Amino acid sequence: MNSCFFRCCPYGSSPRKWFGNEALEKYREDREGRKGEGRIMRKTISWSLTVLLVMLFGSLIIPGKCPAAEGSPRGGMMTEQEVAAEKFFSSLEATLGEKFFDYRKRPTIRVAIFEFTDETGNVVKSGRELADKLAKHLYLKPQFDVLSQEKTNLYLKWNGLNTLGKVDAESLRRLQRRINTMDPGNNLHALVMGEVKKGVGRSLSVSVSLINFQFKIGAIELEKNIIDRLTLTTEIPFPTEQALQEATEVVLRRETGFLEEGRLLILANTRGNALLQTEYVSQFSKDQPFPWAKIPYALTLGKEEVIMPDQIRIGLEKLLLTPLSLQLDAGRRLEYYFLHGKFATNEVYFDEIVPAQTYHLITGFLDRKNNEPYSELTEVQVYPGATTIIVITFYMPNERERIRNKQTPRIDVFTLFGKGMEVLPN
């Protein structure tokens, strides 16, 4: 304490006499408490600054966590090119939804996105990237169901194409027929295809068409080339002339071969009987018309005692087939009745004009006696300008045949050919 304090003390010698022992102790405690609070506050501030520094350092090391990087996949602010592309994707999404969405009939829009091409139908680098980014953009939205690239490539293959290019009424009807034939449960609503080319300056001109796949095309539509289409365009800037040049490089050249076709007819005996070939089978050939007038029957029923098989499955490629309804015109009913008589079958599973190529036929059933499944994989060749008839038999011997003749369940697949697309006798 300084001298001033002592001069003010009435006792002149000791502050203890002025305050008393208890007051002086309280004063000291208060002073120590204030010092402790100061130390705690300084430590709190120090820890807070440390945490902030660590967070800032972490955001620099891990760009994806930095708020400024959220808009760009590379971990930085979005470029002008990326902003333009994202804006265009959002516009496409809104237009697709406005045109096709119906919460009662179409709560989910099924879309096939084909790689964008240049003016001559070649897939270019930017066209492939834009189509891929658009597919990913729509895939994240719950109201869209985007077909896989594998599926769209399969659709192209069925039409003798490797790229789609421009679509008119005739080519759209061909697409519809082939896809609905080979993938009857496709439930496809929209086709998305685009065309890219160099624009003004260092920009890429993009034109994308949204086509109603379920649009009905008749004679008038074919004559006047009418399809239900919406087209959106944009310009996407590129940072350099070299980047734009690389964006328009061809990565897949358009190939359009003449699509040769043949008829594929799949019959089946699902009653459990074995089918046996007759001597007339050797008269069938893809180079000769069907020899119906010369043969009473091609396949006959075996004499074994059988039971009905269970859980029969017939698949063509990735299509699960079901028996066709025979409520058709009189000519078709007569045709199927005639075929059943020649082949001792009872079901028609498939009858369509398809691309002339090799297909995988997968058949199977369940043996109820021992709960064992049986399956068979067969390659089916369809020739151009000819009809391929596949006859399947699911053989299921009863208990006595299994014991007495040591018969076992099996699947037999018979293939016969005839020149031409008609199978009715002349």
C-alpha angles and dihedrals in degrees: 000000000000126000092257090066093052092048089056094052112101089215091050097210116059135021088213087071091050097047102022125231097281095049092049093051090050091051091052092048092051091050092051091047091055090051091051092051089051092053092050092050092050091050092049092052091047093052092046091053090048093052092048091051091050091050092049092048090049092052089054093050095043106042093181089069094052112101091224091059099052094096098053128064091213092059102255140084112306114262123234088254093053093046091053092048094048091048090052092048090053090051091050091049092051093047093049091050094047093049102041110019117108116162090208103042104016112024087154122044114215110211134186112202116198124198112269117247140197123253092282096049099260117138109241129198097255091043092057092045094048093049091049093049092047090051090052091046093054094038090067092056115087094216092062130073108194119199116233121254088245090059095048090049089052090052089053091049091053088057097046093252137119095192129025105220119166120358128208132176095276096048091044091053089050090050091049093050095047097044094044090049098047097033105028095171095050095121088195118174108174141024117206118199132159145196124212132191140154112289135191114321114333095344136114117227111219126190118182125188124206108202126192103233093194094056111129112237117200136162094288093049090050093048094049095033094237122170132158102254139154120195127201124187136192143164118236115198121223124206097231140016089243092055090052091048091053091047091061096047114125114246098170125023118218116257121187114178125182105267108231113204140196137178121260119197121182118194126178142193105214098171095091097254124136116239120218127201119239127212089260094071091083090066093069116099137158088231096056133056117256109284094222094144091056101049131061091196139345103206126026134194120262120234099237120121109249145178130218116273120233134227097012114195128188120179132179109202101312095338120106106214128212128192112279120242109246095210090119135123119302094258093055093046089052090048094053093043089052092049092049089054093051095046106029091235131139106197139055113207103172138009118166145127104253138172112285101251143101119293133188116236115198120192132176147157140178125253101220094197095069099008090243122148123224124200139174132197116205132177113228120200119205114196125207114263093006139096122239115203117198117192118192126193124190105204117203115172118202124239096273093052090049092053103034102038097020091236119170131196116267146159121237122194120195124191126200131172138205133180115251135027098269125079102183114110116259 
